[in-house]
Amino acid sequence: MAEPILSVTKINKSFGALKASIDVSLDLRVGEIHALIGPNGAGKSTLIKQIAGGLQPDSGTVRFLGRDVTALDTVQRAQMGLGRTFQISALAMEDSVLQNVMLGALGASGRPFRFLRPVLKDKALRETAETALARVGLSEQALMRTSDLSHGQRRQLEVAVALTMRPRAFVMDEPMAGLGTSGSQRLTRFLDELRHEAPILLVEHDMDAVFALADRISVLVYGSVIATGTVDEIRAHPEVRRAYLGEEE
Ligand SMILES: Nc1ncnc2c1ncn2[C@@H]1O[C@H](COP(=O)(O)OP(=O)(O)OP(=O)(O)O)[C@@H](O)[C@H]1O
């Protein structure tokens, strides 16, 4: 079988006496959504940070597109095509929706920011941004101020910004958080298609979305992956039911 797009091998990370990642291994294959679930404090965000490059593991490796990227920082991994949905705070609230996406596209192009004004008139960049907005369903909001968007629309905007980077894989940290039912159903449909363009490692608490979307699920408890499998395998897994799903029933 071809090498996975992204793989994590025996990652360990401690904060003082607390072991937040213990021998964590998982991979992301072409065309799939691999969901990472687990109770609060299980170590999901810590793992995502080590995959995206914001946090160095104490030991273990991260490989992306056939290359060991463990020593690379977030920007270098993003430039290789590791798309991460940005936190809301990364958006420029006073700027328009379109401008935010154009800034993302500019970052991907590697051009310097000192020519910002002419760049905002750049036709190719504008088209890239407009295409990304259309794909997430935000075309009509393009000229609105970002601060006037609803919470769900900001989430869609983060995905649009990530799309302009032409990612080869996505890492998404709770994209459904704060979305209403229709918002999360809409994003679910979108991610369902997006996986064929670039596979998605999805951290998500919304179990309806996880069960609807995931090709595989890994369950993290106290820093360890206790199971990886299909939706049916995970639903039926006794240790998972006890450690995680049980608490929601
Ligand atoms: N920078 C840090 N310094 C010390 N402890 C940390 C740090 N970051 C995370 N932790 C601890 O590591 C453990 C794992 O945290 P993490 O945020 O990765 O969990 P999580 O699964 O993402 O939780 P949630 O679902 O609530 O977001 C927690 O006990 C947390 O308090």
The ligand as an SDF file (V2000), in Angstrom:
LIG
                    3D

 31 33  0  0  0  0  0  0  0  0999 V2000
    1.1480   23.9460   27.6580 N   0  0  0  0  0  0  0  0  0  0  0  0
    0.7340   23.0990   28.6040 C   0  0  0  0  0  0  0  0  0  0  0  0
    1.3010   23.0510   29.8300 N   0  0  0  0  0  0  0  0  0  0  0  0
    0.8730   22.1830   30.7490 C   0  0  0  0  0  0  0  0  0  0  0  0
   -0.1290   21.3090   30.5790 N   0  0  0  0  0  0  0  0  0  0  0  0
   -0.7490   21.3040   29.3970 C   0  0  0  0  0  0  0  0  0  0  0  0
   -0.3610   22.1950   28.3410 C   0  0  0  0  0  0  0  0  0  0  0  0
   -1.1600   21.9540   27.2680 N   0  0  0  0  0  0  0  0  0  0  0  0
   -2.0060   20.9710   27.6300 C   0  0  0  0  0  0  0  0  0  0  0  0
   -1.7590   20.5780   28.9090 N   0  0  0  0  0  0  0  0  0  0  0  0
   -2.4500   19.4850   29.6310 C   0  0  0  0  0  0  0  0  0  0  0  0
   -2.3520   18.3270   28.8130 O   0  0  0  0  0  0  0  0  0  0  0  0
   -3.5550   17.5540   28.8920 C   0  0  0  0  0  0  0  0  0  0  0  0
   -4.1220   17.3820   27.5060 C   0  0  0  0  0  0  0  0  0  0  0  0
   -4.6740   18.6270   27.0720 O   0  0  0  0  0  0  0  0  0  0  0  0
   -5.3200   18.8520   25.6410 P   0  0  0  0  0  0  0  0  0  0  0  0
   -5.7350   20.2870   25.5550 O   0  0  0  0  0  0  0  0  0  0  0  0
   -4.3920   18.3450   24.6100 O   0  0  0  0  0  0  0  0  0  0  0  0
   -6.6000   17.9180   25.6900 O   0  0  0  0  0  0  0  0  0  0  0  0
   -7.8410   17.8580   24.7110 P   0  0  0  0  0  0  0  0  0  0  0  0
   -8.1290   16.4130   24.4900 O   0  0  0  0  0  0  0  0  0  0  0  0
   -7.5710   18.6930   23.5330 O   0  0  0  0  0  0  0  0  0  0  0  0
   -9.0100   18.4980   25.5660 O   0  0  0  0  0  0  0  0  0  0  0  0
  -10.3270   19.3040   25.0630 P   0  0  0  0  0  0  0  0  0  0  0  0
  -11.2220   18.2960   24.4270 O   0  0  0  0  0  0  0  0  0  0  0  0
  -10.8840   19.8340   26.3560 O   0  0  0  0  0  0  0  0  0  0  0  0
   -9.8670   20.3810   24.1360 O   0  0  0  0  0  0  0  0  0  0  0  0
   -4.4750   18.3110   29.8350 C   0  0  0  0  0  0  0  0  0  0  0  0
   -4.3520   17.7260   31.1120 O   0  0  0  0  0  0  0  0  0  0  0  0
   -3.9400   19.7180   29.8080 C   0  0  0  0  0  0  0  0  0  0  0  0
   -4.2080   20.3820   31.0250 O   0  0  0  0  0  0  0  0  0  0  0  0
  1  2  1  0
  2  3  1  0
  2  7  2  0
  3  4  2  0
  4  5  1  0
  5  6  2  0
  6  7  1  0
  6 10  1  0
  7  8  1  0
  8  9  2  0
  9 10  1  0
 10 11  1  0
 11 12  1  0
 11 30  1  0
 12 13  1  0
 13 14  1  0
 13 28  1  0
 14 15  1  0
 15 16  1  0
 16 17  2  0
 16 18  1  0
 16 19  1  0
 19 20  1  0
 20 21  2  0
 20 22  1  0
 20 23  1  0
 23 24  1  0
 24 25  2  0
 24 26  1  0
 24 27  1  0
 28 29  1  0
 28 30  1  0
 30 31  1  0
M  END
$$$$
